[in-house]
Amino acid sequence: AAAGFALYGEYEGAESWIAFAANKFGKTMKLLGPDGASHEGINYWSYGVEHLLKYMYLSRQLLGIDLFDNSWFRNTGAFRIYAGIPSGDWKLQNTTVDYADSYRRDNTGPDFLLHALAAEYRDAFAQWLARNLDDAGVQLSTWKCLDFLWYDPSVTPQSPSSLPTMRHFSDMDIVSMRSDWSENASFVFFQCGPYIGRKALYEMPYCASSSHHTHPDRNHFVLHGAGEWLIRDDGNKGKYTGQHNTLLIDGGEQFGGGDSIFDGRLLHALKAAPCILKAEHTDSLDHVTGDATAAYPPETGLTRFHRHLIFIKPNALIVLDDIKLTNERDMELRFHPERQEVQRDGNAIFTAGEKAKLRMAFLTPDAVDISAEKLPLIDRRYVKDEFMTVRLKHHGKTWRNAVAFSWSEKSAEPVPVTLKKKGDIWIFTIGRNTVKFDWKTGHCLPE
């Protein structure tokens, strides 16, 4: 596009270059979902936003076609805010969640990207994030010169402290939760949506390259608390379900997994759409429910995989899994702590990092084999490393499992979480707090 604009009137092929690019970008803008989220991770989010914005400005200035009236772009500044980790742990290589094919940082900037979004949409929160990332010295300098073009000083930065601490991005079905907006907040990131988002799944024909950076990780979550990562993603690695915090059936993959590149063909053909069933937010407790059943091949016999995340603020997370199969099979739930050394004490596993301690309590250990071991971590070039994996194995047709994560600063001890069952009512005690969960209704209430 840029070459075509530069050579227009001087080279006869320039007009066809401009038309080609305009067609591609026009289709892209129509297929972006309304929520501003990315299926490829923040690394590719910034990579994509950079090139899209460059074209959008050229299009408006030189073609008179304004592409900025777009819901995805209006909301994507918020997505970058909610995908960021608490600022107390910001480092040059550690500012965001690393889901999908992403590292824990942007690919570029993102100050100049956020300045552009702030200028175009009067987004004071994006302006605030750009300034704070810059003040912290955690920006990448590539294309920083665009600040001279895209920064609008008339947009006054505003702290996100007035925003809700939970946000559900409903096209990608990604949920971001945090205890508050302070620099040492706790942060939970959860995803259970269609592999390229709902809008693209239903409105575009299958395109192999559109899914390459997606992972087979529905009902997967990560956790950051007490100043550091506690439960991790595999990052920009190969596409294997077992490298995520979710369910394996007979050791197999979710749709699309099992290689260095995600394969979305069957998901697209079947219009398979895992989804978030519930995302409820209160000041003291967040409750999210994901239905990942559609992410698994029919031959697994899976008829139900609902995962409930109950985030008791500020420092406890209960993960409840409800699994049903048509026949008895081997089921395995995996969780990957950030720290590679663990200690076990009965039905609990502990880790300690530089700043934080984590306690994983297995509250339903009957007929469950619990282990912690280092398993292969395979990257996109099939190079193997290893990382700590906590494995819960069960054989049967149904499985209701509860794991409680609690964390604290290293100088303290995580609060224990206990469970008392009364039929379908499960009552969890977290220090002085009590939470009641009803399996029949799927409702969760603090007592």
Sequence and secondary structure as in RCSB ss.txt:
>XXXX:A:sequence
AAAGFALYGEYEGAESWIAFAANKFGKTMKLLGPDGASHEGINYWSYGVEHLLKYMYLSRQLLGIDLFDNSWFRN
TGAFRIYAGIPSGDWKLQNTTVDYADSYRRDNTGPDFLLHALAAEYRDAFAQWLARNLDDAGVQLSTWKCLDFLW
YDPSVTPQSPSSLPTMRHFSDMDIVSMRSDWSENASFVFFQCGPYIGRKALYEMPYCASSSHHTHPDRNHFVLHG
AGEWLIRDDGNKGKYTGQHNTLLIDGGEQFGGGDSIFDGRLLHALKAAPCILKAEHTDSLDHVTGDATAAYPPET
GLTRFHRHLIFIKPNALIVLDDIKLTNERDMELRFHPERQEVQRDGNAIFTAGEKAKLRMAFLTPDAVDISAEKL
PLIDRRYVKDEFMTVRLKHHGKTWRNAVAFSWSEKSAEPVPVTLKKKGDIWIFTIGRNTVKFDWKTGHCLPE
>XXXX:A:secstr
 HHHHHHTTT TTHHHHHHHHHHHHHHHHHHS TT   SS HHHHHHHHHHHHHHHHHIIIII       HHHHH
HHHHHHHTB  GGG BTTBSB  TTT  SS SSBSHHHHHHHHHHHT HHHHHHHHHHHHTT  B TTGGGHHHH
  TTS    GGGS SEEEETTTTEEEEES SSTT  EEEEE S TT HHHHHHS   GGGGTT  S TTEEEEEE
TTEEEE    S  B GGGSSSEEETT   TT SBSS   HHHHHHT   EEEEEEE SSEEEEEEE GGGS GGG
 EEEEEEEEEEETTTEEEEEEEEEEEEEEEEEEEE BSSS  EEETTEEEEE SSEEEEEEES  TT EEEEEEE
EEE TTS EEEEEEEEEEEEEEEEEEEEEEEEEETTS    EEEEEETTEEEEEETTEEEEEETTTTEEEE 
